[in-house]
Amino acid sequence: MKRIPEEELMLDEEQARAYAEASFHIQHERFVKLFGERFQGDLIGKYVLDLGCGPADITLRFARCYPRCYVHGVDGSKSMLKFGRQAVRRERLEQYVVLIEGLLPTAKLPRDRYDVVISNSVLHHLQDPQMFWSAVSGLAGSNSLVFVMDLLRPESRGQASKLTELHVSEEPKILQRDFYNSLLAAYRTDEIEAQLERAGLGHFSLEVVSDYHLVVWGTMPLD
């Protein structure tokens, strides 16, 4: 099935609320678990960047799992960040978690380089995936860790419908719609492998980890 692009940003507050209130705790906790399985050890004093942090659920889970690191999240949606900042205040993690509104590659971040760069479900939104991988390369420092999770495009619309029914049938209709559209907009493994080669990141590993998720991970080369 040919890729069908979708909107790059979720600016609508109803969309943002649906995502902030959705029960993605299993998937998001697994994101942190998969990171820990691939990169052993603590992140004491390390600076982490979450690209496309949305309402910051993964950002906060990461900060709780690695309490001695500093996590910066960046997103282009003011509506998403509204719910994210509320969550940061609720958990009293303002000292360790900072959320920034901005679009790559022009977002003004607190640091030029980060020790760890993570991202969840951002790549499939982008019309120019090379911009994403260029941003990763530019923001990750020498020997930095990179971990990206995203959706995997199914073989057909029918399969996308089945996955939507299986995984988000209990969620609001707006989220079901967006999930389905995101599956259609996702990249296949061969497409991502080609993207990584073009970005000079061909040494990264790519793994399919569920019926609709894949992960890309690796360590940046030394300068």
C-alpha positions in Angstrom: 0.0 0.0 0.0 1.3 3.4 -1.0 1.9 5.9 1.9 -0.9 8.4 2.4 0.5 11.5 4.2 -1.4 13.2 7.1 -1.1 16.6 8.8 2.3 17.2 10.4 1.0 19.0 13.5 -1.9 18.3 15.8 -2.9 21.8 16.7 -6.6 21.3 17.6 -7.2 21.3 21.4 -9.7 18.5 21.1 -7.1 16.3 19.5 -4.5 17.2 22.1 -7.0 16.5 24.9 -7.8 13.1 23.4 -4.1 12.2 23.3 -3.4 13.5 26.8 -6.2 11.5 28.3 -5.8 8.3 26.2 -4.7 5.1 27.9 -1.4 4.7 26.2 0.4 3.8 29.4 1.3 0.2 28.2 2.8 1.5 24.9 4.6 4.4 26.6 5.9 2.4 29.4 7.2 -0.1 26.9 9.0 2.7 25.1 11.1 3.3 28.2 11.5 -0.4 28.8 12.8 -1.0 25.3 15.2 1.9 25.6 16.6 0.4 28.9 17.0 -3.0 27.3 19.2 -1.5 24.5 21.2 1.0 26.5 22.2 -0.4 29.9 23.1 1.8 32.8 21.8 5.0 34.4 21.8 8.5 32.9 23.3 10.4 35.8 23.6 14.1 34.9 22.8 13.4 31.3 20.7 15.8 29.1 17.9 14.1 27.2 15.9 15.6 24.3 12.4 14.2 23.5 11.6 15.3 19.9 7.9 15.8 19.3 7.0 15.3 23.0 3.3 16.0 22.6 1.5 16.0 26.0 4.8 14.8 27.5 3.7 11.4 28.8 6.8 9.6 27.6 8.9 12.6 28.6 7.7 12.3 32.2 7.9 8.5 32.3 11.5 8.8 31.1 12.3 11.4 33.8 10.8 9.1 36.5 12.8 6.1 35.3 16.0 8.1 35.1 15.6 10.6 38.0 19.1 11.9 37.8 18.9 13.2 34.2 17.4 16.3 32.7 14.7 15.9 30.0 13.8 18.6 27.5 10.8 18.1 25.3 10.1 20.0 22.2 6.8 20.1 20.2 5.3 22.4 17.6 1.7 22.2 19.0 0.8 24.7 21.7 -2.3 22.7 22.5 -0.2 19.5 23.2 2.3 21.5 25.3 -0.6 23.0 27.4 -1.5 19.5 28.7 2.2 18.5 29.0 3.0 21.5 31.2 0.0 20.7 33.4 1.3 17.2 33.8 4.8 18.4 34.6 3.4 20.7 37.4 1.2 17.9 38.8 4.2 15.7 39.2 6.4 18.5 40.5 9.2 17.8 38.0 9.8 21.3 36.9 13.4 21.1 38.0 14.1 18.2 35.7 11.6 18.5 32.8 11.4 21.5 30.5 9.0 21.7 27.6 9.7 24.0 24.6 7.4 25.1 21.8 9.2 25.0 18.5 9.5 23.4 15.1 12.5 21.6 13.8 15.0 22.5 12.6 14.6 26.1 13.8 13.4 25.4 17.4 15.4 27.3 20.0 16.5 24.7 22.5 18.3 25.2 25.8 21.3 23.2 24.6 23.1 22.7 21.3 23.8 19.0 21.8 22.2 16.3 23.9 23.6 13.1 25.5 20.4 11.2 24.6 17.8 11.9 21.8 14.5 10.1 21.9 11.3 10.4 19.9 8.0 8.6 19.6 5.5 8.6 16.7 6.9 11.7 15.1 8.5 10.4 11.9 5.3 9.3 10.2 3.8 12.9 10.4 6.6 14.3 8.3 6.6 14.9 4.6 10.4 15.2 4.6 11.8 12.4 6.8 15.4 13.5 6.1 14.7 16.7 8.0 14.0 14.5 11.1 17.1 12.5 10.8 19.2 15.6 10.1 17.8 17.1 13.3 18.7 13.9 15.2 22.3 14.0 13.9 22.6 17.7 14.6 21.3 17.6 18.2 22.9 14.4 19.3 26.5 14.8 20.4 29.5 12.6 19.9 28.7 9.1 21.4 25.2 10.1 22.2 22.4 7.6 22.4 19.4 7.7 19.9 16.2 5.8 20.3 13.2 6.3 18.0 9.9 4.5 18.0 7.3 4.9 15.3 4.4 3.2 13.5 4.8 0.6 10.8 2.6 1.0 7.7 0.4 -2.0 7.2 -0.1 -3.8 3.9 -3.6 -2.5 3.2 -6.4 -0.3 4.4 -8.2 -3.4 5.7 -5.3 -4.3 7.9 -5.1 -0.7 9.2 -8.8 -0.9 10.1 -8.2 -4.2 12.0 -5.3 -2.7 13.9 -7.4 0.3 14.8 -10.2 -1.9 16.1 -7.7 -4.1 18.0 -5.7 -1.3 19.7 -7.9 1.8 20.1 -11.5 0.7 19.9 -12.1 2.0 23.4 -10.7 5.4 22.7 -12.6 8.5 21.5 -13.6 8.5 17.8 -11.2 11.4 17.1 -8.3 9.3 18.3 -9.4 6.2 16.4 -9.6 8.3 13.2 -6.1 9.8 13.9 -4.6 6.4 14.6 -6.0 4.9 11.4 -4.7 7.9 9.4 -1.3 7.6 11.1 -1.0 4.0 10.1 -1.6 4.9 6.5 1.1 7.7 6.8 3.7 5.5 8.5 6.9 4.4 6.7 7.9 0.8 5.9 11.1 -0.7 7.2 12.8 -0.5 3.8 11.9 3.1 3.5 13.4 3.9 6.9 16.5 1.9 6.1 17.0 4.1 3.0 16.4 7.2 5.1 19.1 6.2 7.6 21.6 5.5 4.8 21.0 8.9 3.3 21.5 10.5 6.7 24.7 8.8 7.4 23.1 6.7 10.1 23.2 3.3 8.4 24.9 1.8 11.4 21.8 2.2 13.5 19.6 -0.9 14.2 16.0 -1.2 13.1 13.7 -3.7 14.7 9.9 -4.4 14.4 8.7 -4.8 18.0 5.0 -5.3 17.6 2.2 -5.6 14.9 2.4 -1.8 14.3 5.6 -0.5 16.0 9.2 -0.4 15.0 12.2 1.1 16.8 15.5 2.6 15.5 18.4 2.9 17.8 22.1 3.4 17.9 25.0 5.4 19.2 26.4 8.4 17.4 30.0 8.1 16.2 32.8 9.8 17.9 33.8 13.2 16.5 
